[in-house]
């Protein structure tokens, strides 16, 4: 997942970024050349149905979706990020739809060997809404990831802190940039 966040962060444009369209296109083309296929479609165990409306709801839903893994459907954690595409900007959604290099890492492999899945709780972190505008907001999201598997298998919970920038286009909020803190 850390690789996915780094890749997404590399494609994301924060409001202060000076990335040109050509640089963004080159980053997307680089991501498109990577080679791990997507997993099967379906609703993962642990995923909560959502219909977010506010920027904060979108930030929470996107984060929760990105960390909800299910080894019955997913070939790697990248599949969870692909499921988050509806709440991502077109650039980030494009980045998540491409195939990824490598496997899911040691934690993923251990979870998958136990027919595992994650459940994720999310909450907003520090209130930075003072920087909000009508079309751009920043949110800190704290995700607690719990791993579950056959025969009551589990490992200690993992906590991830993400900083998200959301932009409003055509009346809807989408994550346009994210970094892992």
JORA-V687389 format. One record per pair of residues at least 24 apart in sequence whose ideal C-beta (glycine too) atoms are under 6 Angstrom apart, sorted by the first residue. I is the first residue (numbers start at 0). GAP is how many residues later the second one is. If there is no record, write none. Layout:
# JORA-V687389
I|GAP, I|GAP
This chain:
# JORA-V687389
0|76, 3|74, 3|77, 4|175, 7|84, 7|87, 7|170, 8|170, 10|80, 10|84, 11|165, 13|151, 13|163, 27|66, 30|64, 30|67, 31|66, 33|65, 33|66, 33|67, 34|64, 35|63, 35|64, 36|62, 37|41, 38|34, 38|35, 38|36, 38|40, 39|33, 41|31, 43|24, 43|26, 43|29, 44|25, 44|72, 45|71, 45|72, 45|73, 54|82, 54|111, 54|118, 57|29, 57|115, 58|80, 58|82, 58|105, 59|62, 60|26, 61|25, 61|113, 62|59, 62|78, 62|80, 62|99, 63|56, 63|58, 66|53, 66|76, 66|78, 67|50, 67|52, 68|49, 69|47, 70|41, 70|45, 75|27, 75|28, 76|27, 76|31, 86|88, 87|86, 87|87, 88|85, 88|87, 110|36, 113|35, 113|36, 113|39, 114|34, 114|35, 115|31, 115|33, 116|31, 117|27, 117|29, 118|27, 119|25, 134|33, 135|31, 136|29, 137|27, 138|25
